[in-house]
Amino acid sequence: MEQVLLHCCCAPCSAPIIEWMCNNEVEPILFFFNPNIYPQEEYLKRKEECMSYAKSLGLKFIDGDYDHKSWLEKIKGLETEPERGRRCCQCFSIRLEATAILTSELQIKKFSTTLLGSRWKSREQILDAGLGAISLVNNVLFWDKDWRKGGLTERRKILLQENDFYNQQYCGCEFSIRK
């Protein structure tokens, strides 16, 4: 069975992708690295839910560092950018670069991200970030599967209800909170 490091943003977005992988001879190793999430209580809620889901399936879960202050420094000057703007590009790069590096360290051949399943995010921006991330490491591929297709968006809704997942109303950073 092929292993893939799967960057996970939250349990609702991760569940249908994890299910697809497990049903298709792919062993996902979950990596929760989301220093963009604010406030810390929100981060912990999303992380705990994702970790609990992984445990229920017997999957390996890797907890990335939560350093929101460092994330803020890296996106400085982009705070007023709109959703799908340059701030999002930088945020995707931060997270996928860390994922690519960990993929290499674990000697896994490829990684993907649940961000590619989100209908609220720009697929093009995520693809650019993934391709930029693999340029930092050797012998690692970015699996750019379109997780929005093949019934996975509909499956997300079903798994959300079946698992009674917390369904957040914003991407995570304080600049995306709808007032």
Backbone as a printed PyTorch tensor [residue, N CA C, xyz], in Angstrom:
tensor([[[  0.8490,  -1.1870,   0.0000],
         [  0.0000,   0.0000,   0.0000],
         [  0.8900,   1.2450,   0.0000]],

        [[  0.5820,   2.1490,  -0.8840],
         [  1.3560,   3.3800,  -1.0140],
         [  1.0410,   4.3440,   0.1300]],

        [[  2.0740,   4.9770,   0.6820],
         [  1.8780,   5.9880,   1.7140],
         [  1.9000,   7.3780,   1.0870]],

        [[  1.0410,   8.2460,   1.6220],
         [  0.9940,   9.6410,   1.2070],
         [  0.8770,  10.4920,   2.4630]],

        [[  1.6850,  11.5340,   2.5530],
         [  1.5280,  12.4840,   3.6480],
         [  0.4140,  13.4360,   3.2420]],

        [[ -0.6350,  13.4730,   4.0340],
         [ -1.8020,  14.2990,   3.7200],
         [ -1.8660,  15.4740,   4.6820]],

        [[ -1.6240,  16.6760,   4.1440],
         [ -1.8050,  17.8860,   4.9460],
         [ -3.3020,  18.0630,   5.1550]],

        [[ -3.7170,  18.1550,   6.4130],
         [ -5.1380,  18.2660,   6.7560],
         [ -5.4410,  19.6250,   7.3520]],

        [[ -6.5000,  20.2500,   6.8590],
         [ -6.9070,  21.5480,   7.3840],
         [ -7.9630,  21.4110,   8.4820]],

        [[ -8.8110,  20.3890,   8.3720],
         [ -9.8640,  20.1610,   9.3660],
         [-10.4930,  18.7940,   9.1020]],

        [[-11.2110,  18.2740,  10.0630],
         [-11.8300,  16.9550,   9.9060],
         [-12.8890,  16.9120,   8.7990]],

        [[-13.7910,  17.8970,   8.7030],
         [-14.8090,  17.8170,   7.6410],
         [-14.2160,  17.7350,   6.2310]],

        [[-13.1750,  18.5040,   5.9640],
         [-12.5460,  18.4680,   4.6400],
         [-11.6900,  17.2250,   4.4530]],

        [[-11.1280,  16.7180,   5.5460],
         [-10.2340,  15.5670,   5.4710],
         [-10.9690,  14.2470,   5.2950]],

        [[-12.1090,  14.0980,   5.9400],
         [-12.7960,  12.8010,   6.0100],
         [-13.0560,  12.1450,   4.6470]],

        [[-13.6280,  12.8370,   3.6700],
         [-13.8950,  12.1490,   2.3950],
         [-12.6130,  11.7920,   1.6430]],

        [[-11.5790,  12.5850,   1.8090],
         [-10.3030,  12.3240,   1.1380],
         [ -9.6290,  11.1180,   1.7850]],

        [[ -9.6410,  11.0840,   3.1050],
         [ -9.0880,   9.9380,   3.8340],
         [ -9.8410,   8.6710,   3.4360]],

        [[-11.1540,   8.7540,   3.4010],
         [-11.9680,   7.6010,   3.0280],
         [-11.6160,   7.1210,   1.6190]],

        [[-11.4930,   8.0650,   0.6740],
         [-11.1470,   7.7090,  -0.6960],
         [ -9.7870,   7.0130,  -0.7300]],

        [[ -8.8110,   7.5730,  -0.0300],
         [ -7.4720,   6.9840,  -0.0260],
         [ -7.5090,   5.5580,   0.5240]],

        [[ -8.1450,   5.3870,   1.6590],
         [ -8.2110,   4.0630,   2.2900],
         [ -8.9130,   3.0390,   1.3970]],

        [[ -9.8790,   3.4960,   0.6100],
         [-10.5980,   2.6060,  -0.3090],
         [ -9.8580,   2.3740,  -1.6250]],

        [[ -8.7320,   3.0570,  -1.8090],
         [ -7.9950,   2.9680,  -3.0680],
         [ -6.5180,   2.6320,  -2.8640]],

        [[ -6.2460,   1.7990,  -1.8640],
         [ -4.8840,   1.2850,  -1.6410],
         [ -3.8570,   2.3680,  -1.3480]],

        [[ -4.2910,   3.4440,  -0.6970],
         [ -3.3860,   4.5080,  -0.2980],
         [ -3.4810,   4.6520,   1.2170]],

        [[ -2.3260,   4.6650,   1.8720],
         [ -2.2890,   4.8400,   3.3210],
         [ -1.9630,   6.3000,   3.6380]],

        [[ -2.9550,   7.0710,   4.0750],
         [ -2.6620,   8.4660,   4.4090],
         [ -2.0220,   8.5750,   5.7940]],

        [[ -0.9850,   9.3670,   5.8660],
         [ -0.4020,   9.7660,   7.1410],
         [ -0.7960,  11.2260,   7.2850]],

        [[ -1.5500,  11.5280,   8.3240],
         [ -2.1420,  12.8510,   8.4510],
         [ -1.1730,  13.8220,   9.1190]],

        [[ -1.0710,  15.0090,   8.5280],
         [ -0.2030,  16.0660,   9.0490],
         [ -1.0530,  17.3060,   9.2660]],

        [[ -1.2120,  17.6840,  10.5170],
         [ -1.9980,  18.8590,  10.8600],
         [ -1.0390,  20.0030,  11.1460]],

        [[ -0.8700,  20.8700,  10.1650],
         [  0.0110,  22.0350,  10.2980],
         [ -0.7410,  23.2390,   9.7650]],

        [[ -1.2670,  24.0310,  10.6830],
         [ -2.1290,  25.1630,  10.3220],
         [ -1.9090,  26.3370,  11.2680]],

        [[ -0.7270,  26.9730,  11.1800],
         [ -0.4360,  28.0910,  12.0850],
         [ -1.2590,  29.3410,  11.7970]],

        [[ -2.0260,  29.2880,  10.7130],
         [ -2.8940,  30.4070,  10.3430],
         [ -4.1430,  30.4870,  11.2090]],

        [[ -4.5330,  29.3860,  11.8420],
         [ -5.8170,  29.3450,  12.5480],
         [ -5.7900,  30.2100,  13.7980]],

        [[ -6.8240,  31.0050,  13.9380],
         [ -6.9660,  31.9520,  15.0340],
         [ -8.4240,  31.9660,  15.4920]],

        [[ -8.6590,  32.0600,  16.7890],
         [ -7.7100,  32.0620,  17.9020],
         [ -7.2230,  30.6470,  18.2130]],

        [[ -6.3400,  30.5390,  19.1980],
         [ -5.7620,  29.2400,  19.5330],
         [ -6.8320,  28.2330,  19.9320]],

        [[ -7.9000,  28.6770,  20.5470],
         [ -8.9880,  27.7680,  20.9300],
         [ -9.6060,  27.1190,  19.6860]],

        [[ -9.7360,  27.9070,  18.6190],
         [-10.2560,  27.3880,  17.3450],
         [ -9.2860,  26.3610,  16.7730]],

        [[ -7.9970,  26.6860,  16.8310],
         [ -6.9640,  25.7690,  16.3560],
         [ -7.0490,  24.4400,  17.1080]],

        [[ -7.1380,  24.5090,  18.4150],
         [ -7.1860,  23.2920,  19.2300],
         [ -8.4390,  22.4640,  18.9390]],

        [[ -9.5540,  23.1330,  18.7420],
         [-10.8000,  22.4330,  18.4280],
         [-10.6660,  21.6620,  17.1170]],

        [[-10.1280,  22.3180,  16.0890],
         [ -9.9590,  21.6610,  14.7900],
         [ -8.9310,  20.5330,  14.8640]],

        [[ -7.8340,  20.7850,  15.5700],
         [ -6.7920,  19.7620,  15.6920],
         [ -7.3100,  18.5360,  16.4390]],

        [[ -7.9730,  18.7450,  17.5580],
         [ -8.4760,  17.6290,  18.3630],
         [ -9.4700,  16.7830,  17.5720]],

        [[-10.3120,  17.4370,  16.8010],
         [-11.2950,  16.7030,  16.0150],
         [-10.6180,  15.8670,  14.9300]],

        [[ -9.6420,  16.4330,  14.2840],
         [ -8.9080,  15.7220,  13.2370],
         [ -8.1150,  14.5600,  13.8540]],

        [[ -7.4920,  14.8050,  14.9910],
         [ -6.7190,  13.7730,  15.6720],
         [ -7.6200,  12.6220,  16.1360]],

        [[ -8.7670,  12.9650,  16.6600],
         [ -9.7180,  11.9560,  17.1230],
         [-10.2130,  11.1020,  15.9580]],

        [[-10.4840,  11.7380,  14.8270],
         [-10.9390,  11.0090,  13.6400],
         [ -9.8430,  10.0510,  13.1590]],

        [[ -8.6090,  10.5300,  13.1250],
         [ -7.4840,   9.6770,  12.7120],
         [ -7.3610,   8.4700,  13.6410]],

        [[ -7.4700,   8.7130,  14.9290],
         [ -7.3610,   7.6300,  15.9160],
         [ -8.4750,   6.6000,  15.7130]],

        [[ -9.6850,   7.0690,  15.4180],
         [-10.8130,   6.1560,  15.2160],
         [-10.6020,   5.2410,  14.0140]],

        [[ -9.7730,   5.6860,  13.0690],
         [ -9.4860,   4.9070,  11.8620],
         [ -8.1540,   4.1580,  11.9530]],

        [[ -7.4350,   4.3710,  13.0550],
         [ -6.1420,   3.7210,  13.2190],
         [ -5.0580,   4.3070,  12.3340]],

        [[ -5.1830,   5.5950,  12.0080],
         [ -4.2150,   6.2570,  11.1380],
         [ -3.2090,   7.0630,  11.9470]],

        [[ -2.0150,   7.1730,  11.4090],
         [ -0.9710,   7.9690,  12.0380],
         [ -1.3000,   9.4500,  11.8780]],

        [[ -1.1140,  10.2000,  12.9600],
         [ -1.4080,  11.6350,  12.9810],
         [ -0.1600,  12.3600,  13.4630]],

        [[  0.2880,  13.3310,  12.6840],
         [  1.4580,  14.1320,  13.0520],
         [  0.9920,  15.5510,  13.3170]],

        [[  1.3160,  16.0320,  14.4920],
         [  0.9200,  17.3640,  14.9320],
         [  2.0470,  18.3480,  14.6140]],

        [[  1.7950,  19.2710,  13.6910],
         [  2.7770,  20.2980,  13.3650],
         [  2.7780,  21.3890,  14.4160]],

        [[  3.8090,  22.1790,  14.4260],
         [  3.9090,  23.2580,  15.4090],
         [  2.8540,  24.3280,  15.1580]],

        [[  2.3270,  24.8610,  16.2470],
         [  1.4050,  25.9920,  16.1390],
         [  2.1650,  27.2420,  16.5590]],

        [[  2.5450,  28.0370,  15.5830],
         [  3.2670,  29.2750,  15.8500],
         [  2.5920,  30.3880,  15.0580]],

        [[  1.4840,  30.8580,  15.6060],
         [  0.6980,  31.8740,  14.9100],
         [  1.4760,  33.1820,  14.7600]],

        [[  2.2920,  33.4880,  15.7480],
         [  3.0800,  34.7250,  15.6880],
         [  4.0300,  34.7040,  14.4820]],

        [[  4.6860,  33.5850,  14.2620],
         [  5.5830,  33.4470,  13.1120],
         [  4.7960,  33.5410,  11.8070]],

        [[  3.6070,  32.9290,  11.7800],
         [  2.7560,  32.9990,  10.5950],
         [  2.3980,  34.4540,  10.2910]],

        [[  2.0440,  35.2140,  11.3400],
         [  1.7020,  36.6340,  11.1480],
         [  2.8770,  37.4160,  10.5690]],

        [[  4.0800,  37.0940,  11.0260],
         [  5.2730,  37.7680,  10.5050],
         [  5.4620,  37.4670,   9.0200]],

        [[  5.1710,  36.2350,   8.6250],
         [  5.3730,  35.8220,   7.2330],
         [  4.3260,  36.4050,   6.2810]],

        [[  3.1680,  36.7930,   6.8070],
         [  2.1420,  37.3730,   5.9320],
         [  2.0280,  38.8910,   6.1300]],

        [[  2.9500,  39.4500,   6.9010],
         [  2.9350,  40.8920,   7.1840],
         [  2.8360,  41.6890,   5.8840]],

        [[  1.9360,  42.6680,   5.8970],
         [  1.7040,  43.5080,   4.7290],
         [  0.5720,  42.9970,   3.8410]],

        [[  0.0950,  41.7850,   4.1420],
         [ -0.9650,  41.1810,   3.3300],
         [ -2.2880,  41.0680,   4.1020]],

        [[ -2.3280,  41.6610,   5.2660],
         [ -3.4920,  41.5010,   6.1450],
         [ -4.7990,  41.9690,   5.5120]],

        [[ -4.7530,  42.9760,   4.6720],
         [ -5.9860,  43.5210,   4.0930],
         [ -6.3290,  42.9080,   2.7250]],

        [[ -5.5430,  41.9450,   2.3090],
         [ -5.8300,  41.2570,   1.0440],
         [ -7.1710,  40.5280,   1.1550]],

        [[ -7.9230,  40.4620,   0.0610],
         [ -9.1940,  39.7220,   0.0870],
         [ -8.9580,  38.2160,   0.1020]],

        [[-10.0010,  37.4660,   0.4190],
         [ -9.9360,  36.0130,   0.2930],
         [ -9.5470,  35.6900,  -1.1380]],

        [[ -8.7080,  34.6900,  -1.3090],
         [ -8.1510,  34.2780,  -2.5990],
         [ -7.1290,  35.2830,  -3.1330]],

        [[ -6.6580,  36.1610,  -2.2730],
         [ -5.6410,  37.1370,  -2.6500],
         [ -4.2430,  36.6320,  -2.3070]],

        [[ -3.2910,  37.5620,  -2.2710],
         [ -1.8850,  37.2060,  -2.0460],
         [ -1.6390,  36.6190,  -0.6540]],

        [[ -2.4280,  37.0090,   0.3360],
         [ -2.2620,  36.4370,   1.6800],
         [ -2.5090,  34.9290,   1.6410]],

        [[ -3.5440,  34.5200,   0.9330],
         [ -3.8520,  33.0870,   0.8180],
         [ -2.7160,  32.3450,   0.1170]],

        [[ -2.1650,  32.9450,  -0.9400],
         [ -1.0310,  32.3130,  -1.6400],
         [  0.1220,  32.0770,  -0.6780]],

        [[  0.4400,  33.0830,   0.1090],
         [  1.5440,  32.9660,   1.0720],
         [  1.2210,  31.9260,   2.1420]],

        [[ -0.0060,  31.9120,   2.6050],
         [ -0.4350,  30.9520,   3.6210],
         [ -0.3250,  29.5180,   3.1000]],

        [[ -0.7750,  29.2830,   1.8830],
         [ -0.6680,  27.9460,   1.2880],
         [  0.7980,  27.5400,   1.1720]],

        [[  1.6310,  28.4720,   0.7570],
         [  3.0600,  28.1750,   0.6090],
         [  3.6890,  27.7890,   1.9430]],

        [[  3.3810,  28.5180,   2.9820],
         [  3.9280,  28.2210,   4.3110],
         [  3.5790,  26.7900,   4.7180]],

        [[  2.3220,  26.4370,   4.5490],
         [  1.8630,  25.1180,   4.9910],
         [  2.3630,  23.9890,   4.0930]],

        [[  2.3750,  24.2050,   2.7960],
         [  2.7950,  23.1320,   1.8990],
         [  4.3140,  22.9660,   1.8460]],

        [[  5.0590,  24.0320,   2.0920],
         [  6.5110,  23.8880,   2.2020],
         [  6.8570,  23.0100,   3.4000]],

        [[  6.2040,  23.2450,   4.5270],
         [  6.4370,  22.4090,   5.7130],
         [  6.0430,  20.9580,   5.4240]],

        [[  4.9750,  20.7690,   4.6750],
         [  4.5200,  19.4200,   4.3280],
         [  5.5220,  18.7230,   3.4190]],

        [[  6.0320,  19.4250,   2.4290],
         [  7.0210,  18.8410,   1.5110],
         [  8.2860,  18.4380,   2.2660]],

        [[  8.7370,  19.2940,   3.1510],
         [  9.9480,  19.0040,   3.9200],
         [  9.7400,  17.7730,   4.8040]],

        [[  8.6030,  17.6980,   5.4680],
         [  8.3210,  16.5340,   6.3060],
         [  8.1890,  15.2710,   5.4590]],

        [[  7.5830,  15.3780,   4.2970],
         [  7.4650,  14.2330,   3.3890],
         [  8.8480,  13.6810,   3.0760]],

        [[  9.7680,  14.5690,   2.7670],
         [ 11.1410,  14.1700,   2.4670],
         [ 11.8030,  13.5370,   3.6940]],

        [[ 11.6540,  14.1580,   4.8460],
         [ 12.2610,  13.6350,   6.0750],
         [ 11.7440,  12.2380,   6.4110]],

        [[ 10.4720,  11.9950,   6.1480],
         [  9.8640,  10.6890,   6.4320],
         [ 10.1290,   9.6670,   5.3190]],

        [[ 10.7940,  10.1300,   4.2680],
         [ 11.1020,   9.2950,   3.0990],
         [  9.8420,   8.7170,   2.4470]],

        [[  8.8410,   9.5610,   2.3840],
         [  7.6030,   9.2420,   1.6780],
         [  7.7280,   9.8770,   0.3000]],

        [[  7.1200,   9.2740,  -0.6920],
         [  7.3180,   9.7390,  -2.0670],
         [  6.4520,  10.9220,  -2.4740]],

        [[  5.2610,  11.0610,  -1.8410],
         [  4.4150,  12.1750,  -2.2620],
         [  3.5010,  12.6470,  -1.1390]],

        [[  2.9910,  13.8550,  -1.3600],
         [  2.0630,  14.4580,  -0.4120],
         [  0.9230,  15.1140,  -1.1730]],

        [[ -0.1440,  15.3640,  -0.4350],
         [ -1.2760,  16.1060,  -0.9710],
         [ -1.8340,  16.9530,   0.1640]],

        [[ -2.8920,  17.6710,  -0.1330],
         [ -3.5140,  18.5180,   0.8790],
         [ -5.0270,  18.5110,   0.7250]],

        [[ -5.6970,  18.5490,   1.8430],
         [ -7.1590,  18.6140,   1.8290],
         [ -7.6430,  19.9790,   1.3470]],

        [[ -6.7560,  20.9450,   1.2860],
         [ -7.1310,  22.2570,   0.7450],
         [ -7.6340,  22.1220,  -0.6880]],

        [[ -7.1510,  21.1060,  -1.3980],
         [ -7.5870,  20.8770,  -2.7760],
         [ -9.0270,  20.3840,  -2.8580]],

        [[ -9.6440,  20.1080,  -1.7390],
         [-11.0410,  19.6930,  -1.7140],
         [-11.9940,  20.8280,  -1.4070]],

        [[-11.4510,  21.9870,  -1.0920],
         [-12.2890,  23.1080,  -0.6840],
         [-12.8280,  23.8950,  -1.8800]],

        [[-14.1180,  24.0770,  -1.8950],
         [-14.7120,  24.8850,  -2.9680],
         [-14.5220,  26.3840,  -2.7020]],

        [[-14.0260,  26.7290,  -1.5220],
         [-13.8310,  28.1430,  -1.1720],
         [-12.4220,  28.6330,  -1.4810]],

        [[-11.5420,  27.7240,  -1.8420],
         [-10.1470,  28.0940,  -2.0880],
         [ -9.8240,  27.9890,  -3.5700]],

        [[ -8.8250,  28.7580,  -3.9840],
         [ -8.3890,  28.7520,  -5.3770],
         [ -7.4870,  27.5500,  -5.6360]],

        [[ -7.9460,  26.6570,  -6.4780],
         [ -7.1530,  25.4730,  -6.8360],
         [ -5.8190,  25.9070,  -7.4460]],

        [[ -5.8480,  26.9130,  -8.2860],
         [ -4.6280,  27.3960,  -8.9450],
         [ -3.5930,  27.8650,  -7.9160]],

        [[ -4.0320,  28.6000,  -6.9060],
         [ -3.1090,  29.0690,  -5.8630],
         [ -2.5060,  27.8940,  -5.0920]],

        [[ -3.3210,  26.9010,  -4.8000],
         [ -2.8380,  25.7330,  -4.0540],
         [ -1.8520,  24.9390,  -4.9110]],

        [[ -2.1590,  24.7840,  -6.1800],
         [ -1.2450,  24.0800,  -7.0930],
         [  0.0950,  24.8080,  -7.1800]],

        [[  0.0530,  26.1230,  -7.3030],
         [  1.2920,  26.9090,  -7.3490],
         [  2.1110,  26.7110,  -6.0810]],

        [[  1.4350,  26.7250,  -4.9300],
         [  2.1310,  26.5370,  -3.6520],
         [  2.7270,  25.1330,  -3.5650]],

        [[  1.9910,  24.1380,  -4.0160],
         [  2.4980,  22.7630,  -3.9890],
         [  3.7140,  22.5770,  -4.8790]],

        [[  3.6680,  23.1490,  -6.0720],
         [  4.8010,  23.0480,  -6.9880],
         [  6.0090,  23.8060,  -6.4510]],

        [[  5.7610,  24.9510,  -5.8220],
         [  6.8570,  25.6840,  -5.1880],
         [  7.4700,  24.8950,  -4.0430]],

        [[  6.6300,  24.1960,  -3.3070],
         [  7.0990,  23.4170,  -2.1570],
         [  8.0080,  22.2680,  -2.5830]],

        [[  7.6720,  21.5890,  -3.6700],
         [  8.5080,  20.4490,  -4.0800],
         [  9.8570,  20.9000,  -4.6340]],

        [[  9.9630,  22.1760,  -4.9880],
         [ 11.2520,  22.6680,  -5.4730],
         [ 12.2740,  22.7600,  -4.3380]],

        [[ 11.8040,  22.6600,  -3.0950],
         [ 12.6900,  22.7500,  -1.9290],
         [ 13.3010,  21.4110,  -1.5270]],

        [[ 12.7560,  20.3260,  -2.0630],
         [ 13.1860,  18.9880,  -1.6520],
         [ 13.4580,  18.1130,  -2.8790]],

        [[ 14.1270,  17.0140,  -2.6500],
         [ 14.4180,  16.0630,  -3.7290],
         [ 13.5220,  14.8430,  -3.5990]],

        [[ 13.1600,  14.2890,  -4.7240],
         [ 12.4500,  13.0060,  -4.7690],
         [ 11.1030,  13.0010,  -4.0630]],

        [[ 10.4060,  14.1240,  -4.0990],
         [  9.0610,  14.2320,  -3.5210],
         [  8.1290,  14.7830,  -4.5930]],

        [[  6.9570,  14.1700,  -4.7080],
         [  5.9460,  14.6350,  -5.6570],
         [  4.7810,  15.2830,  -4.9230]],

        [[  4.1730,  16.2390,  -5.5690],
         [  2.9510,  16.8540,  -5.0520],
         [  1.7900,  16.2320,  -5.8090]],

        [[  0.9390,  15.5230,  -5.0940],
         [ -0.2260,  14.8700,  -5.6950],
         [ -1.3350,  15.9020,  -5.7800]],

        [[ -1.6170,  16.3510,  -6.9720],
         [ -2.5490,  17.4540,  -7.1870],
         [ -3.9570,  16.9820,  -7.5670]],

        [[ -4.3430,  15.8270,  -7.0800],
         [ -5.6750,  15.2870,  -7.3870],
         [ -6.7510,  16.3110,  -7.0260]],

        [[ -7.7390,  16.4240,  -7.8890],
         [ -8.8510,  17.3370,  -7.6320],
         [ -9.8520,  16.6330,  -6.7140]],

        [[ -9.7190,  16.8880,  -5.4310],
         [-10.5580,  16.2350,  -4.4140],
         [-11.9850,  16.7770,  -4.4080]],

        [[-12.2940,  17.7260,  -5.2790],
         [-13.6690,  18.2490,  -5.3710],
         [-14.5440,  17.3710,  -6.2540]],

        [[-13.8970,  16.4880,  -7.0150],
         [-14.6190,  15.6790,  -8.0010],
         [-14.8390,  14.2640,  -7.4970]],

        [[-15.5650,  13.4890,  -8.2780],
         [-15.7870,  12.0820,  -7.9550],
         [-16.7370,  11.8660,  -6.7970]],

        [[-17.6030,  12.8460,  -6.5430],
         [-18.5850,  12.7070,  -5.4700],
         [-18.0640,  13.0410,  -4.0910]],

        [[-16.8230,  13.5330,  -4.0070],
         [-16.2430,  13.7810,  -2.6860],
         [-16.8560,  14.9910,  -1.9760]],

        [[-17.3040,  15.9760,  -2.7350],
         [-17.9640,  17.1260,  -2.1050],
         [-19.2660,  16.6710,  -1.4460]],

        [[-20.0070,  15.8400,  -2.1390],
         [-21.2550,  15.3160,  -1.5730],
         [-20.9630,  14.3960,  -0.3940]],

        [[-19.8960,  13.6030,  -0.5190],
         [-19.5260,  12.6860,   0.5610],
         [-19.1140,  13.4580,   1.8080]],

        [[-18.5020,  14.6190,   1.6170],
         [-18.1140,  15.4820,   2.7380],
         [-19.3370,  15.8130,   3.5880]],

        [[-20.4210,  16.1920,   2.9160],
         [-21.6500,  16.5620,   3.6260],
         [-22.1880,  15.3930,   4.4440]],

        [[-22.1430,  14.2010,   3.8660],
         [-22.6380,  13.0100,   4.5590],
         [-21.7640,  12.6900,   5.7720]],

        [[-20.4470,  12.7030,   5.5780],
         [-19.5300,  12.3860,   6.6760],
         [-19.5800,  13.4450,   7.7740]],

        [[-19.8150,  14.6760,   7.3950],
         [-19.9710,  15.7570,   8.3660],
         [-21.1100,  15.4370,   9.3270]],

        [[-22.2320,  14.9990,   8.7780],
         [-23.3990,  14.6550,   9.6080],
         [-23.1920,  13.3520,  10.3680]],

        [[-22.6820,  12.3360,   9.6820],
         [-22.4930,  11.0310,  10.3310],
         [-21.5580,  11.1110,  11.5290]],

        [[-20.5350,  11.9550,  11.4240],
         [-19.5340,  12.0660,  12.4910],
         [-19.7890,  13.2370,  13.4280]],

        [[-20.8450,  14.0000,  13.1400],
         [-21.1740,  15.1710,  13.9460],
         [-19.9580,  16.0870,  14.1140]],

        [[-19.2570,  16.3140,  12.9910],
         [-18.0780,  17.1740,  13.0120],
         [-18.4670,  18.6290,  13.2590]],

        [[-17.6000,  19.3320,  13.9380],
         [-17.6930,  20.7780,  14.0450],
         [-17.4070,  21.3370,  12.6550]],

        [[-18.2730,  22.1990,  12.1530],
         [-18.1250,  22.7580,  10.8040],
         [-17.9070,  24.2560,  10.9100]],

        [[-16.6550,  24.6480,  10.8750],
         [-16.2840,  26.0520,  11.0240],
         [-16.8360,  26.9000,   9.8770]],

        [[-16.9380,  28.1930,  10.1220],
         [-17.5140,  29.0980,   9.1320],
         [-16.4970,  30.0410,   8.4860]],

        [[-15.2050,  29.7810,   8.7370],
         [-14.1470,  30.5910,   8.1190],
         [-12.8960,  29.7390,   7.9900]],

        [[-11.9880,  30.1550,   7.1120],
         [-10.8200,  29.3210,   6.7990],
         [ -9.9310,  29.1070,   8.0040]],

        [[ -9.8530,  30.0830,   8.8550],
         [ -9.0220,  29.9150,  10.0470],
         [ -8.3350,  31.1830,  10.4960]],

        [[ -7.8530,  31.9840,   9.5760],
         [ -7.1240,  33.1780,  10.0150],
         [ -8.0880,  34.2940,  10.4130]],

        [[ -7.5890,  35.1580,  11.2480],
         [ -8.4400,  36.2370,  11.7530],
         [ -8.9110,  37.1830,  10.6600]],

        [[ -8.2080,  37.1880,   9.5330],
         [ -8.5590,  38.0900,   8.4480],
         [ -9.6930,  37.5510,   7.5760]],

        [[-10.0490,  36.3000,   7.8030],
         [-11.1240,  35.6900,   7.0170],
         [-12.4250,  35.5520,   7.8080]],

        [[-12.4050,  35.9700,   9.0690],
         [-13.6180,  35.8610,   9.8850],
         [-14.6500,  36.8370,   9.3390]],

        [[-15.8280,  36.2930,   9.0320],
         [-16.9120,  37.1410,   8.5190],
         [-17.5810,  37.8370,   9.6870]],

        [[-17.7590,  39.1150,   9.5210],
         [-18.3740,  39.8860,  10.6090],
         [-19.8550,  39.9990,  10.4230]]])
